[in-house]
């Protein structure tokens, strides 16, 4: 029973992390883009967004593969 509780806890944390990463990508970066940023800053933002996508995808694959 304890193992199921741990797996549920891990799943909940991973889902929370995924939600937070998506919030950063979709809301925070959109707000940042509304300010005056340079082309170099835009490229950095795009790189960070790609990194966030990779993290979210890997977490999603882990959640679905392990059937936590």
CHARMM-style PDB file with segment names, atoms N, HN, CA, C and O in Angstrom:
ATOM      1  N   UNK     1       0.827  -1.199   0.000  1.00  0.00      PROA
ATOM      2  CA  UNK     1       0.000   0.000   0.000  1.00  0.00      PROA
ATOM      3  C   UNK     1       0.866   1.256   0.000  1.00  0.00      PROA
ATOM      4  O   UNK     1       0.554   2.242  -0.668  1.00  0.00      PROA
ATOM      5  N   UNK     2       1.946   1.203   0.752  1.00  0.00      PROA
ATOM      6  HN  UNK     2       2.199   0.402   1.295  1.00  0.00      PROA
ATOM      7  CA  UNK     2       2.838   2.358   0.848  1.00  0.00      PROA
ATOM      8  C   UNK     2       3.420   2.704  -0.522  1.00  0.00      PROA
ATOM      9  O   UNK     2       3.587   3.879  -0.847  1.00  0.00      PROA
ATOM     10  N   UNK     3       3.728   1.683  -1.325  1.00  0.00      PROA
ATOM     11  HN  UNK     3       3.592   0.728  -1.061  1.00  0.00      PROA
ATOM     12  CA  UNK     3       4.287   1.907  -2.655  1.00  0.00      PROA
ATOM     13  C   UNK     3       3.298   2.665  -3.539  1.00  0.00      PROA
ATOM     14  O   UNK     3       3.694   3.561  -4.285  1.00  0.00      PROA
ATOM     15  N   UNK     4       2.013   2.308  -3.460  1.00  0.00      PROA
ATOM     16  HN  UNK     4       1.692   1.579  -2.854  1.00  0.00      PROA
ATOM     17  CA  UNK     4       0.993   3.010  -4.238  1.00  0.00      PROA
ATOM     18  C   UNK     4       0.884   4.473  -3.820  1.00  0.00      PROA
ATOM     19  O   UNK     4       0.697   5.354  -4.659  1.00  0.00      PROA
ATOM     20  N   UNK     5       1.002   4.723  -2.520  1.00  0.00      PROA
ATOM     21  HN  UNK     5       1.154   4.007  -1.838  1.00  0.00      PROA
ATOM     22  CA  UNK     5       0.954   6.101  -2.029  1.00  0.00      PROA
ATOM     23  C   UNK     5       2.139   6.904  -2.557  1.00  0.00      PROA
ATOM     24  O   UNK     5       1.990   8.060  -2.953  1.00  0.00      PROA
ATOM     25  N   UNK     6       3.320   6.281  -2.560  1.00  0.00      PROA
ATOM     26  HN  UNK     6       3.441   5.342  -2.238  1.00  0.00      PROA
ATOM     27  CA  UNK     6       4.513   6.958  -3.079  1.00  0.00      PROA
ATOM     28  C   UNK     6       4.366   7.247  -4.568  1.00  0.00      PROA
ATOM     29  O   UNK     6       4.716   8.334  -5.028  1.00  0.00      PROA
ATOM     30  N   UNK     7       3.848   6.276  -5.323  1.00  0.00      PROA
ATOM     31  HN  UNK     7       3.564   5.393  -4.949  1.00  0.00      PROA
ATOM     32  CA  UNK     7       3.664   6.467  -6.756  1.00  0.00      PROA
ATOM     33  C   UNK     7       2.639   7.568  -7.030  1.00  0.00      PROA
ATOM     34  O   UNK     7       2.815   8.373  -7.944  1.00  0.00      PROA
ATOM     35  N   UNK     8       1.578   7.600  -6.241  1.00  0.00      PROA
ATOM     36  HN  UNK     8       1.434   6.946  -5.498  1.00  0.00      PROA
ATOM     37  CA  UNK     8       0.574   8.656  -6.406  1.00  0.00      PROA
ATOM     38  C   UNK     8       1.164  10.020  -6.086  1.00  0.00      PROA
ATOM     39  O   UNK     8       0.866  11.010  -6.754  1.00  0.00      PROA
ATOM     40  N   UNK     9       1.997  10.063  -5.065  1.00  0.00      PROA
ATOM     41  HN  UNK     9       2.239   9.259  -4.522  1.00  0.00      PROA
ATOM     42  CA  UNK     9       2.646  11.310  -4.676  1.00  0.00      PROA
ATOM     43  C   UNK     9       3.599  11.781  -5.773  1.00  0.00      PROA
ATOM     44  O   UNK     9       3.634  12.965  -6.107  1.00  0.00      PROA
ATOM     45  N   UNK    10       4.363  10.857  -6.324  1.00  0.00      PROA
ATOM     46  HN  UNK    10       4.335   9.895  -6.053  1.00  0.00      PROA
ATOM     47  CA  UNK    10       5.283  11.195  -7.411  1.00  0.00      PROA
ATOM     48  C   UNK    10       4.501  11.697  -8.617  1.00  0.00      PROA
ATOM     49  O   UNK    10       4.883  12.689  -9.238  1.00  0.00      PROA
ATOM     50  N   UNK    11       3.423  11.023  -8.947  1.00  0.00      PROA
ATOM     51  HN  UNK    11       3.113  10.217  -8.442  1.00  0.00      PROA
ATOM     52  CA  UNK    11       2.599  11.426 -10.082  1.00  0.00      PROA
ATOM     53  C   UNK    11       2.048  12.832  -9.870  1.00  0.00      PROA
ATOM     54  O   UNK    11       2.060  13.653 -10.787  1.00  0.00      PROA
ATOM     55  N   UNK    12       1.571  13.106  -8.673  1.00  0.00      PROA
ATOM     56  HN  UNK    12       1.561  12.439  -7.927  1.00  0.00      PROA
ATOM     57  CA  UNK    12       1.010  14.428  -8.377  1.00  0.00      PROA
ATOM     58  C   UNK    12       2.072  15.520  -8.521  1.00  0.00      PROA
ATOM     59  O   UNK    12       1.802  16.586  -9.073  1.00  0.00      PROA
ATOM     60  N   UNK    13       3.264  15.249  -8.027  1.00  0.00      PROA
ATOM     61  HN  UNK    13       3.483  14.383  -7.578  1.00  0.00      PROA
ATOM     62  CA  UNK    13       4.347  16.229  -8.127  1.00  0.00      PROA
ATOM     63  C   UNK    13       4.721  16.464  -9.588  1.00  0.00      PROA
ATOM     64  O   UNK    13       4.895  17.608 -10.007  1.00  0.00      PROA
ATOM     65  N   UNK    14       4.843  15.391 -10.360  1.00  0.00      PROA
ATOM     66  HN  UNK    14       4.701  14.462 -10.019  1.00  0.00      PROA
ATOM     67  CA  UNK    14       5.194  15.533 -11.773  1.00  0.00      PROA
ATOM     68  C   UNK    14       4.114  16.289 -12.544  1.00  0.00      PROA
ATOM     69  O   UNK    14       4.423  17.088 -13.429  1.00  0.00      PROA
ATOM     70  N   UNK    15       2.869  16.041 -12.214  1.00  0.00      PROA
ATOM     71  HN  UNK    15       2.618  15.392 -11.496  1.00  0.00      PROA
ATOM     72  CA  UNK    15       1.780  16.778 -12.867  1.00  0.00      PROA
ATOM     73  C   UNK    15       1.827  18.259 -12.502  1.00  0.00      PROA
ATOM     74  O   UNK    15       1.585  19.119 -13.349  1.00  0.00      PROA
ATOM     75  N   UNK    16       2.139  18.556 -11.240  1.00  0.00      PROA
ATOM     76  HN  UNK    16       2.336  17.857 -10.551  1.00  0.00      PROA
ATOM     77  CA  UNK    16       2.280  19.953 -10.815  1.00  0.00      PROA
ATOM     78  C   UNK    16       3.436  20.641 -11.540  1.00  0.00      PROA
ATOM     79  O   UNK    16       3.307  21.779 -11.991  1.00  0.00      PROA
ATOM     80  N   UNK    17       4.563  19.940 -11.648  1.00  0.00      PROA
ATOM     81  HN  UNK    17       4.668  19.015 -11.281  1.00  0.00      PROA
ATOM     82  CA  UNK    17       5.726  20.498 -12.338  1.00  0.00      PROA
ATOM     83  C   UNK    17       5.386  20.778 -13.799  1.00  0.00      PROA
ATOM     84  O   UNK    17       5.747  21.825 -14.337  1.00  0.00      PROA
ATOM     85  N   UNK    18       4.694  19.843 -14.435  1.00  0.00      PROA
ATOM     86  HN  UNK    18       4.401  18.993 -13.998  1.00  0.00      PROA
ATOM     87  CA  UNK    18       4.288  20.024 -15.825  1.00  0.00      PROA
ATOM     88  C   UNK    18       3.386  21.242 -15.971  1.00  0.00      PROA
ATOM     89  O   UNK    18       3.547  22.029 -16.904  1.00  0.00      PROA
ATOM     90  N   UNK    19       2.448  21.398 -15.059  1.00  0.00      PROA
ATOM     91  HN  UNK    19       2.317  20.759 -14.301  1.00  0.00      PROA
ATOM     92  CA  UNK    19       1.546  22.552 -15.092  1.00  0.00      PROA
ATOM     93  C   UNK    19       2.332  23.859 -14.963  1.00  0.00      PROA
ATOM     94  O   UNK    19       2.101  24.806 -15.714  1.00  0.00      PROA
ATOM     95  N   UNK    20       3.253  23.900 -14.015  1.00  0.00      PROA
ATOM     96  HN  UNK    20       3.440  23.131 -13.405  1.00  0.00      PROA
ATOM     97  CA  UNK    20       4.050  25.108 -13.784  1.00  0.00      PROA
ATOM     98  C   UNK    20       4.899  25.441 -15.010  1.00  0.00      PROA
ATOM     99  O   UNK    20       4.975  26.600 -15.415  1.00  0.00      PROA
ATOM    100  N   UNK    21       5.532  24.434 -15.597  1.00  0.00      PROA
ATOM    101  HN  UNK    21       5.470  23.492 -15.267  1.00  0.00      PROA
ATOM    102  CA  UNK    21       6.347  24.666 -16.789  1.00  0.00      PROA
ATOM    103  C   UNK    21       5.505  25.210 -17.939  1.00  0.00      PROA
ATOM    104  O   UNK    21       5.937  26.110 -18.659  1.00  0.00      PROA
ATOM    105  N   UNK    22       4.313  24.668 -18.107  1.00  0.00      PROA
ATOM    106  HN  UNK    22       3.961  23.937 -17.521  1.00  0.00      PROA
ATOM    107  CA  UNK    22       3.423  25.166 -19.160  1.00  0.00      PROA
ATOM    108  C   UNK    22       2.968  26.592 -18.877  1.00  0.00      PROA
ATOM    109  O   UNK    22       2.854  27.399 -19.799  1.00  0.00      PROA
ATOM    110  N   UNK    23       2.708  26.908 -17.620  1.00  0.00      PROA
ATOM    111  HN  UNK    23       2.801  26.253 -16.870  1.00  0.00      PROA
ATOM    112  CA  UNK    23       2.329  28.276 -17.251  1.00  0.00      PROA
ATOM    113  C   UNK    23       3.452  29.255 -17.582  1.00  0.00      PROA
ATOM    114  O   UNK    23       3.212  30.339 -18.113  1.00  0.00      PROA
ATOM    115  N   UNK    24       4.668  28.859 -17.264  1.00  0.00      PROA
ATOM    116  HN  UNK    24       4.863  27.978 -16.833  1.00  0.00      PROA
ATOM    117  CA  UNK    24       5.815  29.715 -17.572  1.00  0.00      PROA
ATOM    118  C   UNK    24       5.887  29.951 -19.067  1.00  0.00      PROA
ATOM    119  O   UNK    24       6.043  31.084 -19.523  1.00  0.00      PROA
ATOM    120  N   UNK    25       5.771  28.873 -19.824  1.00  0.00      PROA
ATOM    121  HN  UNK    25       5.643  27.953 -19.454  1.00  0.00      PROA
ATOM    122  CA  UNK    25       5.901  28.986 -21.276  1.00  0.00      PROA
ATOM    123  C   UNK    25       4.795  29.835 -21.877  1.00  0.00      PROA
ATOM    124  O   UNK    25       5.063  30.719 -22.691  1.00  0.00      PROA
ATOM    125  N   UNK    26       3.571  29.580 -21.490  1.00  0.00      PROA
ATOM    126  HN  UNK    26       3.353  28.861 -20.829  1.00  0.00      PROA
ATOM    127  CA  UNK    26       2.448  30.213 -22.176  1.00  0.00      PROA
ATOM    128  C   UNK    26       2.085  31.595 -21.633  1.00  0.00      PROA
ATOM    129  O   UNK    26       1.629  32.447 -22.395  1.00  0.00      PROA
ATOM    130  N   UNK    27       2.271  31.829 -20.368  1.00  0.00      PROA
ATOM    131  HN  UNK    27       2.641  31.137 -19.749  1.00  0.00      PROA
ATOM    132  CA  UNK    27       1.851  33.117 -19.800  1.00  0.00      PROA
ATOM    133  C   UNK    27       3.021  34.060 -19.553  1.00  0.00      PROA
ATOM    134  O   UNK    27       2.987  35.220 -19.963  1.00  0.00      PROA
ATOM    135  N   UNK    28       4.038  33.569 -18.893  1.00  0.00      PROA
ATOM    136  HN  UNK    28       4.066  32.627 -18.559  1.00  0.00      PROA
ATOM    137  CA  UNK    28       5.149  34.450 -18.518  1.00  0.00      PROA
ATOM    138  C   UNK    28       5.911  34.939 -19.744  1.00  0.00      PROA
ATOM    139  O   UNK    28       6.237  36.122 -19.844  1.00  0.00      PROA
ATOM    140  N   UNK    29       6.195  34.032 -20.675  1.00  0.00      PROA
ATOM    141  HN  UNK    29       5.930  33.071 -20.594  1.00  0.00      PROA
ATOM    142  CA  UNK    29       6.932  34.452 -21.862  1.00  0.00      PROA
ATOM    143  C   UNK    29       6.082  35.339 -22.756  1.00  0.00      PROA
ATOM    144  O   UNK    29       6.607  36.253 -23.393  1.00  0.00      PROA
ATOM    145  N   UNK    30       4.789  35.089 -22.817  1.00  0.00      PROA
ATOM    146  HN  UNK    30       4.362  34.347 -22.300  1.00  0.00      PROA
ATOM    147  CA  UNK    30       3.913  35.975 -23.592  1.00  0.00      PROA
ATOM    148  C   UNK    30       3.929  37.382 -23.007  1.00  0.00      PROA
ATOM    149  O   UNK    30       3.972  38.365 -23.746  1.00  0.00      PROA
ATOM    150  N   UNK    31       3.895  37.477 -21.688  1.00  0.00      PROA
ATOM    151  HN  UNK    31       3.861  36.678 -21.087  1.00  0.00      PROA
ATOM    152  CA  UNK    31       3.972  38.791 -21.032  1.00  0.00      PROA
ATOM    153  C   UNK    31       5.307  39.459 -21.324  1.00  0.00      PROA
ATOM    154  O   UNK    31       5.368  40.662 -21.577  1.00  0.00      PROA
ATOM    155  N   UNK    32       6.361  38.681 -21.289  1.00  0.00      PROA
ATOM    156  HN  UNK    32       6.312  37.704 -21.083  1.00  0.00      PROA
ATOM    157  CA  UNK    32       7.689  39.222 -21.560  1.00  0.00      PROA
ATOM    158  C   UNK    32       7.783  39.746 -22.987  1.00  0.00      PROA
ATOM    159  O   UNK    32       8.399  40.784 -23.228  1.00  0.00      PROA
ATOM    160  N   UNK    33       7.184  39.041 -23.923  1.00  0.00      PROA
ATOM    161  HN  UNK    33       6.683  38.198 -23.727  1.00  0.00      PROA
ATOM    162  CA  UNK    33       7.231  39.460 -25.325  1.00  0.00      PROA
ATOM    163  C   UNK    33       6.499  40.788 -25.556  1.00  0.00      PROA
ATOM    164  O   UNK    33       6.791  41.493 -26.522  1.00  0.00      PROA
ATOM    165  N   UNK    34       5.571  41.124 -24.696  1.00  0.00      PROA
ATOM    166  HN  UNK    34       5.333  40.551 -23.912  1.00  0.00      PROA
ATOM    167  CA  UNK    34       4.842  42.389 -24.840  1.00  0.00      PROA
ATOM    168  C   UNK    34       5.708  43.586 -24.466  1.00  0.00      PROA
ATOM    169  O   UNK    34       5.373  44.726 -24.789  1.00  0.00      PROA
ATOM    170  N   UNK    35       6.814  43.328 -23.791  1.00  0.00      PROA
ATOM    171  HN  UNK    35       7.086  42.403 -23.528  1.00  0.00      PROA
ATOM    172  CA  UNK    35       7.758  44.396 -23.476  1.00  0.00      PROA
ATOM    173  C   UNK    35       8.732  44.517 -24.640  1.00  0.00      PROA
ATOM    174  O   UNK    35       8.749  43.681 -25.543  1.00  0.00      PROA
ATOM    175  N   UNK    36       9.527  45.549 -24.604  1.00  0.00      PROA
ATOM    176  HN  UNK    36       9.513  46.229 -23.871  1.00  0.00      PROA
ATOM    177  CA  UNK    36      10.513  45.717 -25.671  1.00  0.00      PROA
ATOM    178  C   UNK    36      11.708  44.812 -25.388  1.00  0.00      PROA
ATOM    179  O   UNK    36      12.435  44.996 -24.411  1.00  0.00      PROA
ATOM    180  N   UNK    37      11.890  43.827 -26.270  1.00  0.00      PROA
ATOM    181  HN  UNK    37      11.299  43.677 -27.064  1.00  0.00      PROA
ATOM    182  CA  UNK    37      13.042  42.945 -26.128  1.00  0.00      PROA
ATOM    183  C   UNK    37      13.831  42.965 -27.433  1.00  0.00      PROA
ATOM    184  O   UNK    37      13.300  43.258 -28.504  1.00  0.00      PROA
ATOM    185  N   UNK    38      15.098  42.646 -27.308  1.00  0.00      PROA
ATOM    186  HN  UNK    38      15.530  42.408 -26.438  1.00  0.00      PROA
ATOM    187  CA  UNK    38      15.965  42.633 -28.484  1.00  0.00      PROA
ATOM    188  C   UNK    38      15.819  41.307 -29.219  1.00  0.00      PROA
ATOM    189  O   UNK    38      15.238  40.352 -28.703  1.00  0.00      PROA
ATOM    190  N   UNK    39      16.351  41.271 -30.418  1.00  0.00      PROA
ATOM    191  HN  UNK    39      16.823  42.047 -30.837  1.00  0.00      PROA
ATOM    192  CA  UNK    39      16.332  40.040 -31.214  1.00  0.00      PROA
ATOM    193  C   UNK    39      17.090  38.940 -30.472  1.00  0.00      PROA
ATOM    194  O   UNK    39      16.671  37.782 -30.474  1.00  0.00      PROA
ATOM    195  N   UNK    40      18.194  39.298 -29.847  1.00  0.00      PROA
ATOM    196  HN  UNK    40      18.535  40.238 -29.845  1.00  0.00      PROA
ATOM    197  CA  UNK    40      18.979  38.319 -29.097  1.00  0.00      PROA
ATOM    198  C   UNK    40      18.169  37.763 -27.919  1.00  0.00      PROA
ATOM    199  O   UNK    40      18.203  36.561 -27.656  1.00  0.00      PROA
ATOM    200  N   UNK    41      17.455  38.622 -27.222  1.00  0.00      PROA
ATOM    201  HN  UNK    41      17.427  39.599 -27.436  1.00  0.00      PROA
ATOM    202  CA  UNK    41      16.621  38.165 -26.113  1.00  0.00      PROA
ATOM    203  C   UNK    41      15.511  37.247 -26.608  1.00  0.00      PROA
ATOM    204  O   UNK    41      15.184  36.261 -25.948  1.00  0.00      PROA
ATOM    205  N   UNK    42      14.933  37.559 -27.755  1.00  0.00      PROA
ATOM    206  HN  UNK    42      15.199  38.360 -28.291  1.00  0.00      PROA
ATOM    207  CA  UNK    42      13.886  36.722 -28.338  1.00  0.00      PROA
ATOM    208  C   UNK    42      14.431  35.331 -28.652  1.00  0.00      PROA
ATOM    209  O   UNK    42      13.753  34.330 -28.421  1.00  0.00      PROA
ATOM    210  N   UNK    43      15.644  35.268 -29.173  1.00  0.00      PROA
ATOM    211  HN  UNK    43      16.195  36.081 -29.360  1.00  0.00      PROA
ATOM    212  CA  UNK    43      16.256  33.970 -29.474  1.00  0.00      PROA
ATOM    213  C   UNK    43      16.483  33.168 -28.199  1.00  0.00      PROA
ATOM    214  O   UNK    43      16.290  31.953 -28.181  1.00  0.00      PROA
ATOM    215  N   UNK    44      16.888  33.843 -27.145  1.00  0.00      PROA
ATOM    216  HN  UNK    44      17.044  34.830 -27.160  1.00  0.00      PROA
ATOM    217  CA  UNK    44      17.084  33.169 -25.857  1.00  0.00      PROA
ATOM    218  C   UNK    44      15.755  32.627 -25.348  1.00  0.00      PROA
ATOM    219  O   UNK    44      15.687  31.489 -24.883  1.00  0.00      PROA
ATOM    220  N   UNK    45      14.703  33.429 -25.431  1.00  0.00      PROA
ATOM    221  HN  UNK    45      14.758  34.354 -25.808  1.00  0.00      PROA
ATOM    222  CA  UNK    45      13.371  32.994 -25.000  1.00  0.00      PROA
ATOM    223  C   UNK    45      12.927  31.775 -25.796  1.00  0.00      PROA
ATOM    224  O   UNK    45      12.400  30.818 -25.228  1.00  0.00      PROA
ATOM    225  N   UNK    46      13.134  31.806 -27.101  1.00  0.00      PROA
ATOM    226  HN  UNK    46      13.562  32.583 -27.562  1.00  0.00      PROA
ATOM    227  CA  UNK    46      12.747  30.669 -27.935  1.00  0.00      PROA
ATOM    228  C   UNK    46      13.507  29.409 -27.539  1.00  0.00      PROA
ATOM    229  O   UNK    46      12.940  28.317 -27.540  1.00  0.00      PROA
ATOM    230  N   UNK    47      14.790  29.552 -27.200  1.00  0.00      PROA
ATOM    231  HN  UNK    47      15.251  30.439 -27.199  1.00  0.00      PROA
ATOM    232  CA  UNK    47      15.578  28.409 -26.745  1.00  0.00      PROA
ATOM    233  C   UNK    47      15.056  27.840 -25.437  1.00  0.00      PROA
ATOM    234  O   UNK    47      14.968  26.623 -25.270  1.00  0.00      PROA
ATOM    235  N   UNK    48      14.712  28.723 -24.515  1.00  0.00      PROA
ATOM    236  HN  UNK    48      14.784  29.711 -24.651  1.00  0.00      PROA
ATOM    237  CA  UNK    48      14.165  28.282 -23.229  1.00  0.00      PROA
ATOM    238  C   UNK    48      12.811  27.602 -23.437  1.00  0.00      PROA
ATOM    239  O   UNK    48      12.516  26.602 -22.783  1.00  0.00      PROA
ATOM    240  N   UNK    49      11.993  28.133 -24.338  1.00  0.00      PROA
ATOM    241  HN  UNK    49      12.233  28.945 -24.869  1.00  0.00      PROA
ATOM    242  CA  UNK    49      10.701  27.500 -24.634  1.00  0.00      PROA
ATOM    243  C   UNK    49      10.890  26.089 -25.180  1.00  0.00      PROA
ATOM    244  O   UNK    49      10.152  25.174 -24.815  1.00  0.00      PROA
ATOM    245  N   UNK    50      11.872  25.915 -26.051  1.00  0.00      PROA
ATOM    246  HN  UNK    50      12.471  26.659 -26.349  1.00  0.00      PROA
ATOM    247  CA  UNK    50      12.147  24.567 -26.574  1.00  0.00      PROA
ATOM    248  C   UNK    50      12.574  23.636 -25.447  1.00  0.00      PROA
ATOM    249  O   UNK    50      12.149  22.482 -25.394  1.00  0.00      PROA
ATOM    250  N   UNK    51      13.419  24.141 -24.542  1.00  0.00      PROA
ATOM    251  HN  UNK    51      13.764  25.078 -24.585  1.00  0.00      PROA
ATOM    252  CA  UNK    51      13.850  23.334 -23.399  1.00  0.00      PROA
ATOM    253  C   UNK    51      12.662  22.951 -22.517  1.00  0.00      PROA
ATOM    254  O   UNK    51      12.578  21.816 -22.049  1.00  0.00      PROA
ATOM    255  N   UNK    52      11.752  23.888 -22.290  1.00  0.00      PROA
ATOM    256  HN  UNK    52      11.820  24.810 -22.670  1.00  0.00      PROA
ATOM    257  CA  UNK    52      10.553  23.599 -21.505  1.00  0.00      PROA
ATOM    258  C   UNK    52       9.701  22.535 -22.192  1.00  0.00      PROA
ATOM    259  O   UNK    52       9.176  21.637 -21.533  1.00  0.00      PROA
ATOM    260  N   UNK    53       9.563  22.634 -23.509  1.00  0.00      PROA
ATOM    261  HN  UNK    53       9.989  23.363 -24.044  1.00  0.00      PROA
ATOM    262  CA  UNK    53       8.806  21.626 -24.256  1.00  0.00      PROA
ATOM    263  C   UNK    53       9.409  20.236 -24.073  1.00  0.00      PROA
ATOM    264  O   UNK    53       8.687  19.258 -23.881  1.00  0.00      PROA
ATOM    265  N   UNK    54      10.731  20.157 -24.132  1.00  0.00      PROA
ATOM    266  HN  UNK    54      11.318  20.952 -24.287  1.00  0.00      PROA
ATOM    267  CA  UNK    54      11.408  18.871 -23.953  1.00  0.00      PROA
ATOM    268  C   UNK    54      11.127  18.320 -22.557  1.00  0.00      PROA
ATOM    269  O   UNK    54      10.822  17.136 -22.407  1.00  0.00      PROA
ATOM    270  N   UNK    55      11.226  19.165 -21.541  1.00  0.00      PROA
ATOM    271  HN  UNK    55      11.474  20.126 -21.662  1.00  0.00      PROA
ATOM    272  CA  UNK    55      10.968  18.728 -20.162  1.00  0.00      PROA
ATOM    273  C   UNK    55       9.538  18.232 -19.998  1.00  0.00      PROA
ATOM    274  O   UNK    55       9.309  17.172 -19.415  1.00  0.00      PROA
ATOM    275  N   UNK    56       8.583  18.988 -20.507  1.00  0.00      PROA
ATOM    276  HN  UNK    56       8.769  19.848 -20.980  1.00  0.00      PROA
ATOM    277  CA  UNK    56       7.175  18.610 -20.384  1.00  0.00      PROA
ATOM    278  C   UNK    56       6.917  17.297 -21.120  1.00  0.00      PROA
ATOM    279  O   UNK    56       6.197  16.433 -20.618  1.00  0.00      PROA
ATOM    280  N   UNK    57       7.496  17.147 -22.294  1.00  0.00      PROA
ATOM    281  HN  UNK    57       8.081  17.849 -22.702  1.00  0.00      PROA
ATOM    282  CA  UNK    57       7.314  15.919 -23.069  1.00  0.00      PROA
ATOM    283  C   UNK    57       7.902  14.724 -22.336  1.00  0.00      PROA
ATOM    284  O   UNK    57       7.268  13.672 -22.262  1.00  0.00      PROA
ATOM    285  N   UNK    58       9.101  14.871 -21.795  1.00  0.00      PROA
ATOM    286  HN  UNK    58       9.616  15.726 -21.854  1.00  0.00      PROA
ATOM    287  CA  UNK    58       9.736  13.760 -21.080  1.00  0.00      PROA
ATOM    288  C   UNK    58       8.952  13.381 -19.828  1.00  0.00      PROA
ATOM    289  O   UNK    58       8.809  12.197 -19.525  1.00  0.00      PROA
ATOM    290  N   UNK    59       8.449  14.359 -19.109  1.00  0.00      PROA
ATOM    291  HN  UNK    59       8.565  15.321 -19.356  1.00  0.00      PROA
ATOM    292  CA  UNK    59       7.628  14.061 -17.931  1.00  0.00      PROA
ATOM    293  C   UNK    59       6.358  13.334 -18.360  1.00  0.00      PROA
ATOM    294  O   UNK    59       5.957  12.357 -17.728  1.00  0.00      PROA
ATOM    295  N   UNK    60       5.727  13.808 -19.429  1.00  0.00      PROA
ATOM    296  HN  UNK    60       6.054  14.602 -19.943  1.00  0.00      PROA
ATOM    297  CA  UNK    60       4.519  13.153 -19.934  1.00  0.00      PROA
ATOM    298  C   UNK    60       4.777  11.719 -20.337  1.00  0.00      PROA
ATOM    299  O   UNK    60       3.978  10.834 -20.030  1.00  0.00      PROA
ATOM    300  N   UNK    61       5.885  11.474 -21.024  1.00  0.00      PROA
ATOM    301  HN  UNK    61       6.534  12.193 -21.274  1.00  0.00      PROA
ATOM    302  CA  UNK    61       6.234  10.108 -21.413  1.00  0.00      PROA
ATOM    303  C   UNK    61       6.456   9.230 -20.190  1.00  0.00      PROA
ATOM    304  O   UNK    61       6.037   8.073 -20.163  1.00  0.00      PROA
ATOM    305  N   UNK    62       7.111   9.780 -19.188  1.00  0.00      PROA
ATOM    306  HN  UNK    62       7.452  10.720 -19.211  1.00  0.00      PROA
ATOM    307  CA  UNK    62       7.347   9.037 -17.954  1.00  0.00      PROA
ATOM    308  C   UNK    62       6.032   8.701 -17.266  1.00  0.00      PROA
ATOM    309  O   UNK    62       5.832   7.568 -16.830  1.00  0.00      PROA
ATOM    310  N   UNK    63       5.148   9.663 -17.165  1.00  0.00      PROA
ATOM    311  HN  UNK    63       5.311  10.584 -17.519  1.00  0.00      PROA
ATOM    312  CA  UNK    63       3.858   9.431 -16.513  1.00  0.00      PROA
ATOM    313  C   UNK    63       3.055   8.354 -17.235  1.00  0.00      PROA
ATOM    314  O   UNK    63       2.433   7.510 -16.591  1.00  0.00      PROA
ATOM    315  N   UNK    64       3.063   8.378 -18.555  1.00  0.00      PROA
ATOM    316  HN  UNK    64       3.568   9.064 -19.078  1.00  0.00      PROA
ATOM    317  CA  UNK    64       2.260   7.417 -19.308  1.00  0.00      PROA
ATOM    318  C   UNK    64       2.940   6.060 -19.434  1.00  0.00      PROA
ATOM    319  O   UNK    64       2.258   5.036 -19.480  1.00  0.00      PROA
ATOM    320  N   UNK    65       4.271   6.030 -19.490  1.00  0.00      PROA
ATOM    321  HN  UNK    65       4.824   6.862 -19.453  1.00  0.00      PROA
ATOM    322  CA  UNK    65       4.993   4.769 -19.638  1.00  0.00      PROA
ATOM    323  C   UNK    65       4.970   3.960 -18.348  1.00  0.00      PROA
ATOM    324  O   UNK    65       4.839   2.736 -18.380  1.00  0.00      PROA
ATOM    325  N   UNK    66       5.094   4.629 -17.239  1.00  0.00      PROA
ATOM    326  HN  UNK    66       5.200   5.623 -17.213  1.00  0.00      PROA
ATOM    327  CA  UNK    66       5.152   3.944 -15.944  1.00  0.00      PROA
ATOM    328  C   UNK    66       3.770   3.679 -15.375  1.00  0.00      PROA
ATOM    329  O   UNK    66       3.616   2.905 -14.430  1.00  0.00      PROA
ATOM    330  N   UNK    67       2.762   4.327 -15.955  1.00  0.00      PROA
ATOM    331  HN  UNK    67       2.888   4.956 -16.723  1.00  0.00      PROA
ATOM    332  CA  UNK    67       1.390   4.200 -15.443  1.00  0.00      PROA
ATOM    333  C   UNK    67       1.361   4.390 -13.937  1.00  0.00      PROA
ATOM    334  O   UNK    67       0.820   3.570 -13.195  1.00  0.00      PROA
ATOM    335  N   UNK    68       1.961   5.502 -13.501  1.00  0.00      PROA
ATOM    336  HN  UNK    68       2.400   6.169 -14.104  1.00  0.00      PROA
ATOM    337  CA  UNK    68       1.984   5.822 -12.068  1.00  0.00      PROA
ATOM    338  C   UNK    68       0.612   5.998 -11.602  1.00  0.00      PROA
ATOM    339  OT1 UNK    68       0.392   6.273 -10.423  1.00  0.00      PROA
TER     340      UNK     68
END
